Amino acid sequence: MSITTEEFVQLVNEDIGLQVEPTELEADFDALPGWDSLHLLKLVTALEKATGRKVPVGRLLEARSLGQIHRLATAS
């Protein structure tokens, strides 16, 4: 199952507790107030639950923005 951009933003806001707007998805993690590695772990779990499939964690570790994570998580 794929997840839309709107659903992804909602997941980030509600499931991992980081308040972002769609316009912030391409911001580097260093520019996101409050971002830390714990958010990434929570996001992986939430994405796997939402999409029903494994997320490529190794590739996510190379991502520098939430937008990159969204694209990796929803790629076929």
Predicted model as a PDB file, atoms N, CA, C, CB and O in Angstrom, pLDDT in the B-factor column:
MODEL        1                                                                  
ATOM      1  N   MET A   1       0.842  -1.187   0.000  1.00 69.00           N  
ATOM      2  CA  MET A   1       0.000   0.000   0.000  1.00 69.00           C  
ATOM      3  C   MET A   1       0.878   1.239   0.000  1.00 69.00           C  
ATOM      4  CB  MET A   1      -0.953   0.004   1.215  1.00 69.00           C  
ATOM      5  O   MET A   1       1.853   1.317   0.748  1.00 69.00           O  
ATOM      6  N   SER A   2       0.542   2.183  -0.818  1.00 82.00           N  
ATOM      7  CA  SER A   2       1.274   3.440  -0.882  1.00 82.00           C  
ATOM      8  C   SER A   2       0.662   4.435   0.090  1.00 82.00           C  
ATOM      9  CB  SER A   2       1.272   4.008  -2.317  1.00 82.00           C  
ATOM     10  O   SER A   2      -0.471   4.268   0.542  1.00 82.00           O  
ATOM     11  N   ILE A   3       1.414   5.455   0.400  1.00 91.00           N  
ATOM     12  CA  ILE A   3       0.944   6.475   1.327  1.00 91.00           C  
ATOM     13  C   ILE A   3       1.133   7.834   0.658  1.00 91.00           C  
ATOM     14  CB  ILE A   3       1.707   6.400   2.699  1.00 91.00           C  
ATOM     15  O   ILE A   3       2.225   8.151   0.186  1.00 91.00           O  
ATOM     16  N   THR A   4       0.072   8.632   0.618  1.00 94.00           N  
ATOM     17  CA  THR A   4       0.132   9.937  -0.042  1.00 94.00           C  
ATOM     18  C   THR A   4       0.976  10.903   0.779  1.00 94.00           C  
ATOM     19  CB  THR A   4      -1.286  10.509  -0.254  1.00 94.00           C  
ATOM     20  O   THR A   4       1.302  10.641   1.937  1.00 94.00           O  
ATOM     21  N   THR A   5       1.316  12.008   0.165  1.00 95.00           N  
ATOM     22  CA  THR A   5       2.081  13.038   0.871  1.00 95.00           C  
ATOM     23  C   THR A   5       1.297  13.540   2.082  1.00 95.00           C  
ATOM     24  CB  THR A   5       2.420  14.214  -0.077  1.00 95.00           C  
ATOM     25  O   THR A   5       1.865  13.729   3.157  1.00 95.00           O  
ATOM     26  N   GLU A   6       0.018  13.752   1.910  1.00 95.00           N  
ATOM     27  CA  GLU A   6      -0.815  14.230   3.014  1.00 95.00           C  
ATOM     28  C   GLU A   6      -0.850  13.214   4.151  1.00 95.00           C  
ATOM     29  CB  GLU A   6      -2.242  14.521   2.523  1.00 95.00           C  
ATOM     30  O   GLU A   6      -0.746  13.581   5.322  1.00 95.00           O  
ATOM     31  N   GLU A   7      -0.995  11.938   3.807  1.00 95.00           N  
ATOM     32  CA  GLU A   7      -0.994  10.887   4.823  1.00 95.00           C  
ATOM     33  C   GLU A   7       0.368  10.793   5.517  1.00 95.00           C  
ATOM     34  CB  GLU A   7      -1.361   9.535   4.192  1.00 95.00           C  
ATOM     35  O   GLU A   7       0.441  10.550   6.722  1.00 95.00           O  
ATOM     36  N   PHE A   8       1.435  10.984   4.756  1.00 96.00           N  
ATOM     37  CA  PHE A   8       2.779  10.940   5.322  1.00 96.00           C  
ATOM     38  C   PHE A   8       2.975  12.074   6.331  1.00 96.00           C  
ATOM     39  CB  PHE A   8       3.837  11.028   4.205  1.00 96.00           C  
ATOM     40  O   PHE A   8       3.499  11.854   7.423  1.00 96.00           O  
ATOM     41  N   VAL A   9       2.557  13.277   5.967  1.00 96.00           N  
ATOM     42  CA  VAL A   9       2.675  14.422   6.886  1.00 96.00           C  
ATOM     43  C   VAL A   9       1.856  14.162   8.145  1.00 96.00           C  
ATOM     44  CB  VAL A   9       2.206  15.739   6.198  1.00 96.00           C  
ATOM     45  O   VAL A   9       2.319  14.444   9.250  1.00 96.00           O  
ATOM     46  N   GLN A  10       0.665  13.636   7.996  1.00 96.00           N  
ATOM     47  CA  GLN A  10      -0.173  13.313   9.147  1.00 96.00           C  
ATOM     48  C   GLN A  10       0.502  12.264  10.024  1.00 96.00           C  
ATOM     49  CB  GLN A  10      -1.552  12.815   8.687  1.00 96.00           C  
ATOM     50  O   GLN A  10       0.475  12.376  11.250  1.00 96.00           O  
ATOM     51  N   LEU A  11       1.103  11.256   9.418  1.00 95.00           N  
ATOM     52  CA  LEU A  11       1.806  10.211  10.152  1.00 95.00           C  
ATOM     53  C   LEU A  11       2.975  10.814  10.948  1.00 95.00           C  
ATOM     54  CB  LEU A  11       2.316   9.118   9.179  1.00 95.00           C  
ATOM     55  O   LEU A  11       3.166  10.491  12.120  1.00 95.00           O  
ATOM     56  N   VAL A  12       3.745  11.684  10.305  1.00 96.00           N  
ATOM     57  CA  VAL A  12       4.869  12.333  10.995  1.00 96.00           C  
ATOM     58  C   VAL A  12       4.359  13.156  12.172  1.00 96.00           C  
ATOM     59  CB  VAL A  12       5.670  13.233  10.017  1.00 96.00           C  
ATOM     60  O   VAL A  12       4.920  13.098  13.267  1.00 96.00           O  
ATOM     61  N   ASN A  13       3.310  13.911  11.948  1.00 95.00           N  
ATOM     62  CA  ASN A  13       2.771  14.776  13.001  1.00 95.00           C  
ATOM     63  C   ASN A  13       2.169  13.982  14.154  1.00 95.00           C  
ATOM     64  CB  ASN A  13       1.722  15.704  12.424  1.00 95.00           C  
ATOM     65  O   ASN A  13       2.418  14.291  15.319  1.00 95.00           O  
ATOM     66  N   GLU A  14       1.385  12.969  13.838  1.00 95.00           N  
ATOM     67  CA  GLU A  14       0.647  12.253  14.878  1.00 95.00           C  
ATOM     68  C   GLU A  14       1.409  11.068  15.468  1.00 95.00           C  
ATOM     69  CB  GLU A  14      -0.656  11.771  14.322  1.00 95.00           C  
ATOM     70  O   GLU A  14       1.389  10.869  16.683  1.00 95.00           O  
ATOM     71  N   ASP A  15       2.077  10.285  14.632  1.00 93.00           N  
ATOM     72  CA  ASP A  15       2.706   9.060  15.127  1.00 93.00           C  
ATOM     73  C   ASP A  15       4.098   9.268  15.709  1.00 93.00           C  
ATOM     74  CB  ASP A  15       2.786   8.063  14.024  1.00 93.00           C  
ATOM     75  O   ASP A  15       4.497   8.558  16.631  1.00 93.00           O  
ATOM     76  N   ILE A  16       4.842  10.240  15.176  1.00 92.00           N  
ATOM     77  CA  ILE A  16       6.173  10.432  15.754  1.00 92.00           C  
ATOM     78  C   ILE A  16       6.279  11.739  16.541  1.00 92.00           C  
ATOM     79  CB  ILE A  16       7.224  10.410  14.655  1.00 92.00           C  
ATOM     80  O   ILE A  16       7.300  12.004  17.175  1.00 92.00           O  
ATOM     81  N   GLY A  17       5.233  12.547  16.501  1.00 91.00           N  
ATOM     82  CA  GLY A  17       5.187  13.736  17.340  1.00 91.00           C  
ATOM     83  C   GLY A  17       6.043  14.900  16.872  1.00 91.00           C  
ATOM     84  O   GLY A  17       6.390  15.769  17.671  1.00 91.00           O  
ATOM     85  N   LEU A  18       6.386  14.931  15.599  1.00 92.00           N  
ATOM     86  CA  LEU A  18       7.158  16.041  15.049  1.00 92.00           C  
ATOM     87  C   LEU A  18       6.221  16.839  14.159  1.00 92.00           C  
ATOM     88  CB  LEU A  18       8.421  15.538  14.254  1.00 92.00           C  
ATOM     89  O   LEU A  18       5.708  16.312  13.172  1.00 92.00           O  
ATOM     90  N   GLN A  19       5.993  18.091  14.488  1.00 93.00           N  
ATOM     91  CA  GLN A  19       5.047  18.905  13.739  1.00 93.00           C  
ATOM     92  C   GLN A  19       5.713  19.524  12.521  1.00 93.00           C  
ATOM     93  CB  GLN A  19       4.456  19.995  14.629  1.00 93.00           C  
ATOM     94  O   GLN A  19       6.572  20.397  12.643  1.00 93.00           O  
ATOM     95  N   VAL A  20       5.302  19.056  11.339  1.00 94.00           N  
ATOM     96  CA  VAL A  20       5.840  19.573  10.079  1.00 94.00           C  
ATOM     97  C   VAL A  20       4.696  19.916   9.135  1.00 94.00           C  
ATOM     98  CB  VAL A  20       6.797  18.546   9.423  1.00 94.00           C  
ATOM     99  O   VAL A  20       3.584  19.401   9.252  1.00 94.00           O  
ATOM    100  N   GLU A  21       5.003  20.792   8.206  1.00 94.00           N  
ATOM    101  CA  GLU A  21       4.090  21.162   7.133  1.00 94.00           C  
ATOM    102  C   GLU A  21       4.592  20.498   5.852  1.00 94.00           C  
ATOM    103  CB  GLU A  21       3.992  22.726   6.971  1.00 94.00           C  
ATOM    104  O   GLU A  21       5.778  20.183   5.754  1.00 94.00           O  
ATOM    105  N   PRO A  22       3.728  20.283   4.883  1.00 95.00           N  
ATOM    106  CA  PRO A  22       4.167  19.690   3.617  1.00 95.00           C  
ATOM    107  C   PRO A  22       5.337  20.447   2.985  1.00 95.00           C  
ATOM    108  CB  PRO A  22       3.006  19.644   2.643  1.00 95.00           C  
ATOM    109  O   PRO A  22       6.180  19.842   2.322  1.00 95.00           O  
ATOM    110  N   THR A  23       5.393  21.747   3.182  1.00 95.00           N  
ATOM    111  CA  THR A  23       6.470  22.549   2.603  1.00 95.00           C  
ATOM    112  C   THR A  23       7.826  22.261   3.247  1.00 95.00           C  
ATOM    113  CB  THR A  23       6.145  24.022   2.741  1.00 95.00           C  
ATOM    114  O   THR A  23       8.858  22.649   2.700  1.00 95.00           O  
ATOM    115  N   GLU A  24       7.842  21.592   4.391  1.00 95.00           N  
ATOM    116  CA  GLU A  24       9.088  21.296   5.093  1.00 95.00           C  
ATOM    117  C   GLU A  24       9.650  19.913   4.767  1.00 95.00           C  
ATOM    118  CB  GLU A  24       8.870  21.410   6.576  1.00 95.00           C  
ATOM    119  O   GLU A  24      10.710  19.549   5.276  1.00 95.00           O  
ATOM    120  N   LEU A  25       8.967  19.143   3.937  1.00 96.00           N  
ATOM    121  CA  LEU A  25       9.403  17.777   3.660  1.00 96.00           C  
ATOM    122  C   LEU A  25      10.773  17.702   2.996  1.00 96.00           C  
ATOM    123  CB  LEU A  25       8.392  17.093   2.790  1.00 96.00           C  
ATOM    124  O   LEU A  25      11.493  16.722   3.188  1.00 96.00           O  
ATOM    125  N   GLU A  26      11.145  18.700   2.230  1.00 97.00           N  
ATOM    126  CA  GLU A  26      12.434  18.666   1.543  1.00 97.00           C  
ATOM    127  C   GLU A  26      13.550  19.337   2.343  1.00 97.00           C  
ATOM    128  CB  GLU A  26      12.311  19.332   0.195  1.00 97.00           C  
ATOM    129  O   GLU A  26      14.697  19.374   1.899  1.00 97.00           O  
ATOM    130  N   ALA A  27      13.216  19.865   3.517  1.00 96.00           N  
ATOM    131  CA  ALA A  27      14.238  20.492   4.366  1.00 96.00           C  
ATOM    132  C   ALA A  27      15.181  19.422   4.910  1.00 96.00           C  
ATOM    133  CB  ALA A  27      13.580  21.284   5.537  1.00 96.00           C  
ATOM    134  O   ALA A  27      14.754  18.322   5.262  1.00 96.00           O  
ATOM    135  N   ASP A  28      16.454  19.755   4.973  1.00 96.00           N  
ATOM    136  CA  ASP A  28      17.437  18.852   5.561  1.00 96.00           C  
ATOM    137  C   ASP A  28      17.073  18.621   7.029  1.00 96.00           C  
ATOM    138  CB  ASP A  28      18.886  19.429   5.424  1.00 96.00           C  
ATOM    139  O   ASP A  28      16.550  19.515   7.695  1.00 96.00           O  
ATOM    140  N   PHE A  29      17.351  17.431   7.518  1.00 95.00           N  
ATOM    141  CA  PHE A  29      17.031  17.115   8.907  1.00 95.00           C  
ATOM    142  C   PHE A  29      17.626  18.126   9.882  1.00 95.00           C  
ATOM    143  CB  PHE A  29      17.527  15.725   9.249  1.00 95.00           C  
ATOM    144  O   PHE A  29      17.019  18.426  10.911  1.00 95.00           O  
ATOM    145  N   ASP A  30      18.798  18.649   9.570  1.00 93.00           N  
ATOM    146  CA  ASP A  30      19.427  19.641  10.440  1.00 93.00           C  
ATOM    147  C   ASP A  30      18.591  20.911  10.564  1.00 93.00           C  
ATOM    148  CB  ASP A  30      20.810  19.986   9.920  1.00 93.00           C  
ATOM    149  O   ASP A  30      18.745  21.658  11.531  1.00 93.00           O  
ATOM    150  N   ALA A  31      17.719  21.164   9.608  1.00 93.00           N  
ATOM    151  CA  ALA A  31      16.881  22.359   9.622  1.00 93.00           C  
ATOM    152  C   ALA A  31      15.531  22.121  10.298  1.00 93.00           C  
ATOM    153  CB  ALA A  31      16.662  22.847   8.207  1.00 93.00           C  
ATOM    154  O   ALA A  31      14.761  23.065  10.477  1.00 93.00           O  
ATOM    155  N   LEU A  32      15.234  20.881  10.675  1.00 92.00           N  
ATOM    156  CA  LEU A  32      13.959  20.566  11.335  1.00 92.00           C  
ATOM    157  C   LEU A  32      14.131  20.667  12.844  1.00 92.00           C  
ATOM    158  CB  LEU A  32      13.458  19.147  10.938  1.00 92.00           C  
ATOM    159  O   LEU A  32      14.888  19.896  13.434  1.00 92.00           O  
ATOM    160  N   PRO A  33      13.442  21.603  13.468  1.00 89.00           N  
ATOM    161  CA  PRO A  33      13.557  21.742  14.921  1.00 89.00           C  
ATOM    162  C   PRO A  33      13.125  20.458  15.634  1.00 89.00           C  
ATOM    163  CB  PRO A  33      12.710  22.928  15.412  1.00 89.00           C  
ATOM    164  O   PRO A  33      12.037  19.937  15.392  1.00 89.00           O  
ATOM    165  N   GLY A  34      13.982  19.965  16.502  1.00 89.00           N  
ATOM    166  CA  GLY A  34      13.641  18.807  17.307  1.00 89.00           C  
ATOM    167  C   GLY A  34      13.942  17.461  16.686  1.00 89.00           C  
ATOM    168  O   GLY A  34      13.757  16.439  17.346  1.00 89.00           O  
ATOM    169  N   TRP A  35      14.403  17.415  15.427  1.00 92.00           N  
ATOM    170  CA  TRP A  35      14.662  16.130  14.774  1.00 92.00           C  
ATOM    171  C   TRP A  35      15.838  15.435  15.435  1.00 92.00           C  
ATOM    172  CB  TRP A  35      14.933  16.324  13.271  1.00 92.00           C  
ATOM    173  O   TRP A  35      16.868  16.053  15.705  1.00 92.00           O  
ATOM    174  N   ASP A  36      15.675  14.130  15.696  1.00 90.00           N  
ATOM    175  CA  ASP A  36      16.795  13.312  16.163  1.00 90.00           C  
ATOM    176  C   ASP A  36      16.607  11.881  15.670  1.00 90.00           C  
ATOM    177  CB  ASP A  36      16.909  13.350  17.719  1.00 90.00           C  
ATOM    178  O   ASP A  36      15.591  11.555  15.055  1.00 90.00           O  
ATOM    179  N   SER A  37      17.583  11.044  15.941  1.00 87.00           N  
ATOM    180  CA  SER A  37      17.554   9.681  15.411  1.00 87.00           C  
ATOM    181  C   SER A  37      16.390   8.862  15.960  1.00 87.00           C  
ATOM    182  CB  SER A  37      18.856   8.980  15.725  1.00 87.00           C  
ATOM    183  O   SER A  37      15.940   7.923  15.303  1.00 87.00           O  
ATOM    184  N   LEU A  38      15.903   9.192  17.125  1.00 91.00           N  
ATOM    185  CA  LEU A  38      14.750   8.481  17.671  1.00 91.00           C  
ATOM    186  C   LEU A  38      13.525   8.675  16.782  1.00 91.00           C  
ATOM    187  CB  LEU A  38      14.450   8.959  19.099  1.00 91.00           C  
ATOM    188  O   LEU A  38      12.713   7.763  16.631  1.00 91.00           O  
ATOM    189  N   HIS A  39      13.395   9.860  16.197  1.00 93.00           N  
ATOM    190  CA  HIS A  39      12.281  10.092  15.270  1.00 93.00           C  
ATOM    191  C   HIS A  39      12.356   9.152  14.076  1.00 93.00           C  
ATOM    192  CB  HIS A  39      12.277  11.549  14.789  1.00 93.00           C  
ATOM    193  O   HIS A  39      11.331   8.671  13.595  1.00 93.00           O  
ATOM    194  N   LEU A  40      13.571   8.889  13.596  1.00 92.00           N  
ATOM    195  CA  LEU A  40      13.722   7.981  12.461  1.00 92.00           C  
ATOM    196  C   LEU A  40      13.244   6.577  12.816  1.00 92.00           C  
ATOM    197  CB  LEU A  40      15.183   7.940  12.001  1.00 92.00           C  
ATOM    198  O   LEU A  40      12.555   5.938  12.021  1.00 92.00           O  
ATOM    199  N   LEU A  41      13.598   6.103  13.982  1.00 92.00           N  
ATOM    200  CA  LEU A  41      13.151   4.764  14.406  1.00 92.00           C  
ATOM    201  C   LEU A  41      11.633   4.698  14.522  1.00 92.00           C  
ATOM    202  CB  LEU A  41      13.792   4.384  15.752  1.00 92.00           C  
ATOM    203  O   LEU A  41      11.016   3.725  14.087  1.00 92.00           O  
ATOM    204  N   LYS A  42      11.039   5.720  15.101  1.00 94.00           N  
ATOM    205  CA  LYS A  42       9.580   5.767  15.220  1.00 94.00           C  
ATOM    206  C   LYS A  42       8.932   5.828  13.838  1.00 94.00           C  
ATOM    207  CB  LYS A  42       9.144   6.981  16.069  1.00 94.00           C  
ATOM    208  O   LYS A  42       7.900   5.203  13.595  1.00 94.00           O  
ATOM    209  N   LEU A  43       9.556   6.592  12.936  1.00 94.00           N  
ATOM    210  CA  LEU A  43       9.008   6.746  11.592  1.00 94.00           C  
ATOM    211  C   LEU A  43       9.047   5.434  10.821  1.00 94.00           C  
ATOM    212  CB  LEU A  43       9.772   7.818  10.830  1.00 94.00           C  
ATOM    213  O   LEU A  43       8.092   5.102  10.119  1.00 94.00           O  
ATOM    214  N   VAL A  44      10.127   4.691  10.943  1.00 93.00           N  
ATOM    215  CA  VAL A  44      10.223   3.387  10.270  1.00 93.00           C  
ATOM    216  C   VAL A  44       9.089   2.479  10.730  1.00 93.00           C  
ATOM    217  CB  VAL A  44      11.596   2.718  10.553  1.00 93.00           C  
ATOM    218  O   VAL A  44       8.412   1.857   9.911  1.00 93.00           O  
ATOM    219  N   THR A  45       8.887   2.407  12.025  1.00 93.00           N  
ATOM    220  CA  THR A  45       7.821   1.566  12.579  1.00 93.00           C  
ATOM    221  C   THR A  45       6.451   2.018  12.089  1.00 93.00           C  
ATOM    222  CB  THR A  45       7.862   1.590  14.111  1.00 93.00           C  
ATOM    223  O   THR A  45       5.629   1.191  11.695  1.00 93.00           O  
ATOM    224  N   ALA A  46       6.201   3.317  12.111  1.00 94.00           N  
ATOM    225  CA  ALA A  46       4.906   3.848  11.681  1.00 94.00           C  
ATOM    226  C   ALA A  46       4.685   3.616  10.186  1.00 94.00           C  
ATOM    227  CB  ALA A  46       4.809   5.347  12.001  1.00 94.00           C  
ATOM    228  O   ALA A  46       3.575   3.286   9.769  1.00 94.00           O  
ATOM    229  N   LEU A  47       5.732   3.785   9.377  1.00 93.00           N  
ATOM    230  CA  LEU A  47       5.599   3.553   7.942  1.00 93.00           C  
ATOM    231  C   LEU A  47       5.326   2.091   7.627  1.00 93.00           C  
ATOM    232  CB  LEU A  47       6.851   4.006   7.220  1.00 93.00           C  
ATOM    233  O   LEU A  47       4.500   1.785   6.767  1.00 93.00           O  
ATOM    234  N   GLU A  48       6.009   1.191   8.313  1.00 92.00           N  
ATOM    235  CA  GLU A  48       5.779  -0.235   8.080  1.00 92.00           C  
ATOM    236  C   GLU A  48       4.349  -0.613   8.450  1.00 92.00           C  
ATOM    237  CB  GLU A  48       6.781  -1.084   8.885  1.00 92.00           C  
ATOM    238  O   GLU A  48       3.714  -1.412   7.762  1.00 92.00           O  
ATOM    239  N   LYS A  49       3.854  -0.047   9.519  1.00 92.00           N  
ATOM    240  CA  LYS A  49       2.473  -0.314   9.928  1.00 92.00           C  
ATOM    241  C   LYS A  49       1.481   0.266   8.911  1.00 92.00           C  
ATOM    242  CB  LYS A  49       2.204   0.277  11.331  1.00 92.00           C  
ATOM    243  O   LYS A  49       0.502  -0.389   8.553  1.00 92.00           O  
ATOM    244  N   ALA A  50       1.738   1.486   8.453  1.00 91.00           N  
ATOM    245  CA  ALA A  50       0.825   2.159   7.524  1.00 91.00           C  
ATOM    246  C   ALA A  50       0.823   1.537   6.134  1.00 91.00           C  
ATOM    247  CB  ALA A  50       1.190   3.616   7.415  1.00 91.00           C  
ATOM    248  O   ALA A  50      -0.221   1.470   5.486  1.00 91.00           O  
ATOM    249  N   THR A  51       1.988   1.081   5.672  1.00 89.00           N  
ATOM    250  CA  THR A  51       2.074   0.541   4.316  1.00 89.00           C  
ATOM    251  C   THR A  51       1.925  -0.972   4.270  1.00 89.00           C  
ATOM    252  CB  THR A  51       3.384   0.933   3.693  1.00 89.00           C  
ATOM    253  O   THR A  51       1.637  -1.529   3.211  1.00 89.00           O  
ATOM    254  N   GLY A  52       2.118  -1.646   5.400  1.00 90.00           N  
ATOM    255  CA  GLY A  52       2.014  -3.093   5.432  1.00 90.00           C  
ATOM    256  C   GLY A  52       3.198  -3.808   4.825  1.00 90.00           C  
ATOM    257  O   GLY A  52       3.101  -4.985   4.477  1.00 90.00           O  
ATOM    258  N   ARG A  53       4.322  -3.109   4.691  1.00 88.00           N  
ATOM    259  CA  ARG A  53       5.518  -3.747   4.135  1.00 88.00           C  
ATOM    260  C   ARG A  53       6.773  -3.195   4.807  1.00 88.00           C  
ATOM    261  CB  ARG A  53       5.589  -3.533   2.605  1.00 88.00           C  
ATOM    262  O   ARG A  53       6.754  -2.138   5.438  1.00 88.00           O  
ATOM    263  N   LYS A  54       7.857  -3.942   4.651  1.00 90.00           N  
ATOM    264  CA  LYS A  54       9.129  -3.536   5.227  1.00 90.00           C  
ATOM    265  C   LYS A  54       9.657  -2.290   4.528  1.00 90.00           C  
ATOM    266  CB  LYS A  54      10.151  -4.675   5.134  1.00 90.00           C  
ATOM    267  O   LYS A  54       9.475  -2.106   3.324  1.00 90.00           O  
ATOM    268  N   VAL A  55      10.310  -1.447   5.304  1.00 88.00           N  
ATOM    269  CA  VAL A  55      10.923  -0.235   4.784  1.00 88.00           C  
ATOM    270  C   VAL A  55      12.434  -0.475   4.722  1.00 88.00           C  
ATOM    271  CB  VAL A  55      10.570   1.018   5.675  1.00 88.00           C  
ATOM    272  O   VAL A  55      13.002  -1.026   5.665  1.00 88.00           O  
ATOM    273  N   PRO A  56      13.097  -0.073   3.628  1.00 85.00           N  
ATOM    274  CA  PRO A  56      14.540  -0.298   3.493  1.00 85.00           C  
ATOM    275  C   PRO A  56      15.352   0.600   4.432  1.00 85.00           C  
ATOM    276  CB  PRO A  56      14.974  -0.058   2.047  1.00 85.00           C  
ATOM    277  O   PRO A  56      15.791   1.681   4.040  1.00 85.00           O  
ATOM    278  N   VAL A  57      15.545   0.147   5.660  1.00 87.00           N  
ATOM    279  CA  VAL A  57      16.175   0.961   6.699  1.00 87.00           C  
ATOM    280  C   VAL A  57      17.563   1.433   6.278  1.00 87.00           C  
ATOM    281  CB  VAL A  57      16.268   0.172   8.001  1.00 87.00           C  
ATOM    282  O   VAL A  57      17.919   2.588   6.510  1.00 87.00           O  
ATOM    283  N   GLY A  58      18.340   0.563   5.671  1.00 88.00           N  
ATOM    284  CA  GLY A  58      19.674   0.953   5.233  1.00 88.00           C  
ATOM    285  C   GLY A  58      19.654   2.148   4.298  1.00 88.00           C  
ATOM    286  O   GLY A  58      20.498   3.038   4.398  1.00 88.00           O  
ATOM    287  N   ARG A  59      18.700   2.166   3.399  1.00 88.00           N  
ATOM    288  CA  ARG A  59      18.580   3.296   2.460  1.00 88.00           C  
ATOM    289  C   ARG A  59      18.029   4.531   3.160  1.00 88.00           C  
ATOM    290  CB  ARG A  59      17.674   2.919   1.273  1.00 88.00           C  
ATOM    291  O   ARG A  59      18.396   5.656   2.821  1.00 88.00           O  
ATOM    292  N   LEU A  60      17.145   4.322   4.138  1.00 88.00           N  
ATOM    293  CA  LEU A  60      16.601   5.469   4.862  1.00 88.00           C  
ATOM    294  C   LEU A  60      17.679   6.197   5.651  1.00 88.00           C  
ATOM    295  CB  LEU A  60      15.489   5.023   5.798  1.00 88.00           C  
ATOM    296  O   LEU A  60      17.617   7.413   5.828  1.00 88.00           O  
ATOM    297  N   LEU A  61      18.668   5.445   6.123  1.00 89.00           N  
ATOM    298  CA  LEU A  61      19.753   6.061   6.887  1.00 89.00           C  
ATOM    299  C   LEU A  61      20.565   7.027   6.027  1.00 89.00           C  
ATOM    300  CB  LEU A  61      20.670   4.984   7.466  1.00 89.00           C  
ATOM    301  O   LEU A  61      21.240   7.909   6.558  1.00 89.00           O  
ATOM    302  N   GLU A  62      20.505   6.869   4.713  1.00 92.00           N  
ATOM    303  CA  GLU A  62      21.208   7.765   3.801  1.00 92.00           C  
ATOM    304  C   GLU A  62      20.382   9.003   3.449  1.00 92.00           C  
ATOM    305  CB  GLU A  62      21.579   7.022   2.534  1.00 92.00           C  
ATOM    306  O   GLU A  62      20.917   9.970   2.907  1.00 92.00           O  
ATOM    307  N   ALA A  63      19.096   8.978   3.752  1.00 94.00           N  
ATOM    308  CA  ALA A  63      18.204  10.088   3.411  1.00 94.00           C  
ATOM    309  C   ALA A  63      18.537  11.320   4.241  1.00 94.00           C  
ATOM    310  CB  ALA A  63      16.735   9.687   3.624  1.00 94.00           C  
ATOM    311  O   ALA A  63      18.960  11.211   5.392  1.00 94.00           O  
ATOM    312  N   ARG A  64      18.342  12.486   3.648  1.00 95.00           N  
ATOM    313  CA  ARG A  64      18.620  13.743   4.334  1.00 95.00           C  
ATOM    314  C   ARG A  64      17.372  14.594   4.536  1.00 95.00           C  
ATOM    315  CB  ARG A  64      19.646  14.529   3.562  1.00 95.00           C  
ATOM    316  O   ARG A  64      17.460  15.726   5.012  1.00 95.00           O  
ATOM    317  N   SER A  65      16.195  14.044   4.170  1.00 97.00           N  
ATOM    318  CA  SER A  65      14.961  14.802   4.370  1.00 97.00           C  
ATOM    319  C   SER A  65      13.786  13.835   4.516  1.00 97.00           C  
ATOM    320  CB  SER A  65      14.718  15.787   3.189  1.00 97.00           C  
ATOM    321  O   SER A  65      13.867  12.664   4.143  1.00 97.00           O  
ATOM    322  N   LEU A  66      12.710  14.353   5.061  1.00 96.00           N  
ATOM    323  CA  LEU A  66      11.496  13.545   5.177  1.00 96.00           C  
ATOM    324  C   LEU A  66      10.944  13.207   3.799  1.00 96.00           C  
ATOM    325  CB  LEU A  66      10.433  14.280   6.008  1.00 96.00           C  
ATOM    326  O   LEU A  66      10.376  12.132   3.607  1.00 96.00           O  
ATOM    327  N   GLY A  67      11.105  14.108   2.846  1.00 96.00           N  
ATOM    328  CA  GLY A  67      10.654  13.842   1.488  1.00 96.00           C  
ATOM    329  C   GLY A  67      11.374  12.657   0.878  1.00 96.00           C  
ATOM    330  O   GLY A  67      10.758  11.837   0.197  1.00 96.00           O  
ATOM    331  N   GLN A  68      12.666  12.561   1.114  1.00 95.00           N  
ATOM    332  CA  GLN A  68      13.424  11.400   0.618  1.00 95.00           C  
ATOM    333  C   GLN A  68      12.929  10.123   1.275  1.00 95.00           C  
ATOM    334  CB  GLN A  68      14.936  11.578   0.878  1.00 95.00           C  
ATOM    335  O   GLN A  68      12.791   9.096   0.611  1.00 95.00           O  
ATOM    336  N   ILE A  69      12.664  10.176   2.562  1.00 94.00           N  
ATOM    337  CA  ILE A  69      12.143   8.997   3.260  1.00 94.00           C  
ATOM    338  C   ILE A  69      10.793   8.594   2.685  1.00 94.00           C  
ATOM    339  CB  ILE A  69      12.019   9.268   4.773  1.00 94.00           C  
ATOM    340  O   ILE A  69      10.538   7.409   2.468  1.00 94.00           O  
ATOM    341  N   HIS A  70       9.934   9.564   2.438  1.00 94.00           N  
ATOM    342  CA  HIS A  70       8.617   9.262   1.866  1.00 94.00           C  
ATOM    343  C   HIS A  70       8.776   8.571   0.520  1.00 94.00           C  
ATOM    344  CB  HIS A  70       7.778  10.551   1.710  1.00 94.00           C  
ATOM    345  O   HIS A  70       8.106   7.572   0.258  1.00 94.00           O  
ATOM    346  N   ARG A  71       9.639   9.078  -0.323  1.00 92.00           N  
ATOM    347  CA  ARG A  71       9.825   8.473  -1.641  1.00 92.00           C  
ATOM    348  C   ARG A  71      10.391   7.068  -1.540  1.00 92.00           C  
ATOM    349  CB  ARG A  71      10.739   9.335  -2.491  1.00 92.00           C  
ATOM    350  O   ARG A  71       9.958   6.177  -2.270  1.00 92.00           O  
ATOM    351  N   LEU A  72      11.352   6.852  -0.648  1.00 89.00           N  
ATOM    352  CA  LEU A  72      11.923   5.519  -0.475  1.00 89.00           C  
ATOM    353  C   LEU A  72      10.890   4.532   0.071  1.00 89.00           C  
ATOM    354  CB  LEU A  72      13.131   5.582   0.460  1.00 89.00           C  
ATOM    355  O   LEU A  72      10.835   3.380  -0.358  1.00 89.00           O  
ATOM    356  N   ALA A  73      10.087   4.985   1.003  1.00 87.00           N  
ATOM    357  CA  ALA A  73       9.100   4.112   1.639  1.00 87.00           C  
ATOM    358  C   ALA A  73       7.966   3.731   0.712  1.00 87.00           C  
ATOM    359  CB  ALA A  73       8.541   4.775   2.859  1.00 87.00           C  
ATOM    360  O   ALA A  73       7.338   2.687   0.887  1.00 87.00           O  
ATOM    361  N   THR A  74       7.700   4.574  -0.273  1.00 84.00           N  
ATOM    362  CA  THR A  74       6.572   4.303  -1.161  1.00 84.00           C  
ATOM    363  C   THR A  74       6.991   3.817  -2.535  1.00 84.00           C  
ATOM    364  CB  THR A  74       5.738   5.531  -1.308  1.00 84.00           C  
ATOM    365  O   THR A  74       6.138   3.574  -3.390  1.00 84.00           O  
ATOM    366  N   ALA A  75       8.296   3.671  -2.765  1.00 81.00           N  
ATOM    367  CA  ALA A  75       8.784   3.172  -4.059  1.00 81.00           C  
ATOM    368  C   ALA A  75       8.354   1.724  -4.254  1.00 81.00           C  
ATOM    369  CB  ALA A  75      10.327   3.293  -4.151  1.00 81.00           C  
ATOM    370  O   ALA A  75       8.298   0.941  -3.306  1.00 81.00           O  
ATOM    371  N   SER A  76       8.061   1.398  -5.464  1.00 55.00           N  
ATOM    372  CA  SER A  76       7.640   0.021  -5.767  1.00 55.00           C  
ATOM    373  C   SER A  76       8.797  -0.942  -5.671  1.00 55.00           C  
ATOM    374  CB  SER A  76       7.023  -0.059  -7.157  1.00 55.00           C  
ATOM    375  O   SER A  76       8.623  -2.140  -5.895  1.00 55.00           O  
TER     376      SER A  76                                                      
ENDMDL                                                                          
END                                                                             
